[in-house]
Amino acid sequence: MKASEKTGGIIGWKDLELGCALIEPGTSKGFKTGDWRSQRPVTDKEKCIRCGLCWILCPDMAYRPTEDGFFDSDGNYCKGCGICARECPTDAIAMIREE
């Protein structure tokens, strides 16, 4: 996949691989997709049991483990789907509307 010179290095639809095939892993790191979400997850650390289900189940890998054993969501990649909040066994995650 090569960026077009006309677009100043931005990858356009014509530059994508046929059939949208992924040629190499990890290419989504370069595309920050969290700016259009309508809600974001907020974790109550008093309720959190550090099970890691939010991290495991997030389809966008928007959660990152922290040094203290908790998991923080990365707003650059979180799309606000709410899977983390739905699956949290202690209801420690609340989805808060974005302003």
Backbone as JSON, one array per atom type, in Angstrom:
{
  "sequence": "MKASEKTGGIIGWKDLELGCALIEPGTSKGFKTGDWRSQRPVTDKEKCIRCGLCWILCPDMAYRPTEDGFFDSDGNYCKGCGICARECPTDAIAMIREE",
  "N": [[0.85, -1.16, 0.0], [0.74, 2.06, -1.0], [1.09, 5.51, -0.41], [-0.49, 8.14, -2.14], [1.15, 10.56, -4.15], [-0.15, 12.84, -4.91], [-1.94, 13.36, -2.87], [-0.43, 14.21, -0.8], [0.84, 12.27, 0.72], [-1.15, 11.02, 2.13], [-3.12, 8.16, 2.58], [-5.36, 7.04, 0.23], [-8.53, 5.73, -1.04], [-7.96, 4.55, -3.49], [-5.44, 3.64, -3.14], [-5.55, 1.42, -1.56], [-5.23, -2.12, -0.92], [-6.4, -4.66, -3.17], [-9.58, -5.91, -2.53], [-9.43, -5.16, 0.06], [-7.46, -6.44, 1.56], [-5.33, -7.3, 4.26], [-2.04, -6.62, 4.29], [0.09, -6.52, 6.05], [0.45, -7.05, 9.61], [-0.81, -4.98, 12.32], [-1.26, -2.48, 11.19], [-3.33, -0.79, 11.85], [-2.64, 0.85, 13.94], [-1.74, 3.28, 13.07], [-3.97, 4.73, 12.45], [-6.0, 6.79, 13.99], [-8.99, 6.38, 15.47], [-10.89, 7.21, 17.28], [-12.16, 9.68, 17.37], [-14.8, 10.1, 16.57], [-16.63, 9.0, 18.29], [-19.58, 8.72, 20.39], [-19.86, 8.28, 23.03], [-17.9, 7.54, 25.96], [-15.82, 5.22, 27.8], [-15.69, 5.11, 31.36], [-13.91, 4.17, 34.15], [-14.62, 2.95, 37.37], [-12.45, 2.7, 39.8], [-12.73, 1.71, 42.33], [-14.62, -0.28, 42.18], [-13.51, -1.97, 40.31], [-12.05, -5.12, 39.63], [-9.78, -5.83, 38.41], [-9.78, -7.78, 36.39], [-9.38, -7.8, 33.65], [-11.11, -8.2, 31.52], [-12.17, -6.11, 30.0], [-9.98, -5.28, 28.52], [-9.37, -7.63, 27.11], [-11.72, -8.1, 25.62], [-12.22, -5.82, 24.1], [-12.87, -4.73, 20.89], [-11.27, -3.0, 19.46], [-8.85, -2.84, 20.64], [-8.45, -0.8, 22.5], [-7.88, -0.59, 25.14], [-5.33, -0.43, 27.64], [-2.96, -2.02, 29.74], [-2.07, -0.82, 33.0], [0.58, 0.26, 35.22], [-0.25, -0.19, 37.84], [-1.93, -2.33, 37.69], [-4.49, -1.93, 36.74], [-6.7, -1.12, 33.95], [-6.63, 1.15, 31.38], [-8.59, 3.09, 29.13], [-7.89, 4.09, 25.8], [-8.48, 7.02, 24.34], [-7.9, 7.69, 21.73], [-8.39, 5.49, 20.17], [-10.71, 4.23, 21.04], [-14.02, 3.53, 20.17], [-16.4, 3.8, 21.42], [-18.26, 1.71, 21.69], [-19.21, 0.23, 23.85], [-18.95, -2.41, 24.7], [-17.11, -3.14, 26.66], [-18.25, -2.05, 29.01], [-20.68, -3.44, 29.1], [-19.83, -6.08, 29.49], [-18.35, -6.09, 31.83], [-17.85, -7.64, 34.9], [-18.36, -6.51, 37.4], [-19.68, -4.18, 37.01], [-18.08, -1.89, 36.8], [-17.46, -0.16, 34.82], [-18.66, 2.66, 33.21], [-20.51, 4.11, 30.59], [-20.07, 7.23, 29.36], [-21.62, 10.05, 28.04], [-20.23, 11.83, 25.31], [-19.24, 15.22, 25.01]],
  "CA": [[0.0, 0.0, 0.0], [1.55, 3.28, -1.1], [0.34, 6.76, -0.38], [-0.44, 8.9, -3.38], [1.9, 11.81, -4.07], [-1.12, 13.92, -5.08], [-2.64, 13.63, -1.6], [0.53, 14.61, 0.22], [1.21, 11.14, 1.57], [-2.33, 10.43, 2.78], [-3.59, 6.97, 1.87], [-6.72, 7.14, -0.27], [-9.15, 4.45, -1.36], [-7.32, 3.95, -4.66], [-4.17, 3.09, -2.71], [-5.78, 0.21, -0.77], [-5.05, -3.41, -1.59], [-7.61, -5.23, -3.74], [-10.35, -6.69, -1.56], [-9.09, -4.65, 1.4], [-6.63, -7.43, 2.23], [-4.28, -6.78, 5.13], [-0.75, -7.11, 3.84], [0.94, -6.69, 7.22], [-0.3, -6.81, 10.84], [-0.51, -3.78, 13.09], [-1.38, -1.23, 10.43], [-4.38, 0.08, 12.39], [-2.06, 1.76, 14.93], [-1.55, 4.58, 12.45], [-5.26, 5.37, 12.18], [-6.7, 7.1, 15.23], [-10.39, 6.29, 15.07], [-11.78, 7.5, 18.39], [-12.68, 11.04, 17.4], [-16.2, 10.21, 16.2], [-17.49, 8.29, 19.24], [-20.57, 9.55, 21.07], [-19.72, 8.03, 24.46], [-16.58, 7.0, 26.32], [-15.85, 4.45, 29.04], [-15.04, 5.63, 32.56], [-13.81, 3.06, 35.09], [-14.62, 3.2, 38.8], [-11.39, 1.82, 40.29], [-13.18, 1.09, 43.58], [-15.37, -1.48, 41.8], [-12.73, -2.78, 39.38], [-11.33, -6.24, 40.23], [-8.59, -6.02, 37.56], [-9.9, -9.07, 35.68], [-8.87, -7.63, 32.3], [-12.08, -8.5, 30.46], [-12.28, -4.94, 29.12], [-8.8, -5.34, 27.65], [-9.48, -8.82, 26.26], [-12.9, -8.07, 24.74], [-12.31, -4.61, 23.28], [-12.57, -5.06, 19.49], [-10.33, -2.04, 18.89], [-7.64, -2.84, 21.48], [-8.33, 0.56, 23.04], [-7.46, -0.66, 26.55], [-3.92, -0.71, 27.9], [-2.7, -2.27, 31.16], [-1.27, 0.19, 33.68], [1.55, -0.3, 36.18], [-0.91, -0.59, 39.08], [-2.78, -3.5, 37.45], [-5.77, -1.55, 36.15], [-6.69, -0.99, 32.5], [-7.14, 2.46, 30.95], [-8.97, 3.16, 27.72], [-7.18, 5.08, 25.0], [-9.47, 7.76, 23.57], [-7.54, 7.77, 20.31], [-8.85, 4.3, 19.45], [-12.03, 3.79, 21.52], [-15.14, 3.99, 19.33], [-17.58, 3.98, 22.25], [-19.24, 0.65, 21.43], [-19.79, -0.16, 25.13], [-18.76, -3.83, 25.02], [-16.4, -3.21, 27.94], [-19.2, -1.78, 30.09], [-21.66, -4.53, 29.13], [-19.24, -7.33, 29.93], [-17.66, -5.94, 33.11], [-18.6, -8.42, 35.89], [-18.69, -5.72, 38.6], [-20.27, -2.91, 36.55], [-17.13, -0.83, 37.13], [-17.29, 0.74, 33.67], [-19.87, 3.38, 32.79], [-20.36, 4.83, 29.34], [-20.43, 8.63, 29.57], [-21.85, 10.76, 26.77], [-19.22, 12.83, 24.93], [-19.78, 16.57, 24.77]],
  "C": [[0.9, 1.23, 0.0], [0.64, 4.5, -1.1], [0.55, 7.5, -1.69], [0.34, 10.2, -3.18], [0.95, 13.01, -4.18], [-1.77, 14.32, -3.76], [-1.68, 14.0, -0.48], [0.88, 13.5, 1.19], [0.05, 10.49, 2.31], [-2.83, 9.27, 1.93], [-5.05, 7.16, 1.48], [-7.27, 5.78, -0.65], [-8.5, 3.77, -2.55], [-5.99, 3.28, -4.29], [-4.32, 1.79, -1.91], [-5.56, -1.04, -1.61], [-6.4, -3.91, -2.09], [-8.3, -6.1, -2.7], [-10.08, -6.29, -0.13], [-8.3, -5.67, 2.21], [-5.58, -6.73, 3.1], [-2.96, -7.42, 4.74], [0.19, -7.35, 5.01], [0.13, -6.39, 8.48], [0.08, -5.49, 11.49], [-0.66, -2.47, 12.37], [-2.43, -0.29, 11.01], [-3.84, 1.07, 13.43], [-1.91, 3.17, 14.36], [-2.83, 5.35, 12.22], [-6.0, 5.58, 13.49], [-8.18, 7.27, 14.91], [-11.37, 6.7, 16.16], [-12.44, 8.86, 18.37], [-14.16, 11.16, 17.05], [-17.14, 9.52, 17.18], [-18.46, 9.24, 19.92], [-20.55, 9.34, 22.58], [-18.37, 7.39, 24.73], [-16.68, 6.23, 27.63], [-15.1, 5.15, 30.17], [-15.08, 4.52, 33.6], [-13.78, 3.56, 36.53], [-13.62, 2.22, 39.41], [-11.74, 1.17, 41.63], [-13.92, -0.22, 43.3], [-14.55, -2.46, 40.97], [-11.96, -3.88, 40.13], [-10.1, -6.64, 39.4], [-8.61, -7.36, 36.81], [-9.37, -8.99, 34.25], [-9.84, -7.94, 31.19], [-12.24, -7.33, 29.5], [-11.17, -4.96, 28.08], [-8.91, -6.49, 26.65], [-10.58, -8.65, 25.21], [-13.01, -6.83, 23.86], [-11.93, -4.93, 21.83], [-11.55, -4.14, 18.84], [-9.02, -1.96, 19.66], [-7.37, -1.44, 22.05], [-7.92, 0.57, 24.51], [-6.0, -1.02, 26.65], [-3.75, -1.0, 29.39], [-1.82, -1.17, 31.74], [-0.36, -0.48, 34.7], [0.89, -0.79, 37.46], [-1.91, -1.73, 38.88], [-4.15, -3.2, 36.89], [-5.62, -1.47, 34.63], [-7.34, 0.34, 32.15], [-7.5, 2.41, 29.48], [-8.22, 4.3, 27.04], [-8.2, 5.75, 24.08], [-9.15, 7.91, 22.1], [-8.1, 6.61, 19.5], [-10.23, 3.81, 19.87], [-13.12, 4.39, 20.64], [-16.43, 4.13, 20.12], [-18.64, 2.92, 22.08], [-19.9, 0.14, 22.71], [-19.66, -1.63, 25.49], [-18.09, -3.97, 26.38], [-17.37, -3.03, 29.11], [-20.23, -2.9, 30.23], [-21.09, -5.79, 29.75], [-18.52, -7.26, 31.27], [-18.46, -6.65, 34.21], [-19.0, -7.64, 37.13], [-19.33, -4.37, 38.26], [-19.39, -1.71, 36.92], [-16.96, 0.18, 36.01], [-18.63, 1.35, 33.29], [-19.55, 4.1, 31.49], [-20.93, 6.24, 29.53], [-20.54, 9.32, 28.22], [-20.76, 11.81, 26.54], [-19.91, 14.16, 24.67], [-19.17, 17.15, 23.53]]
}
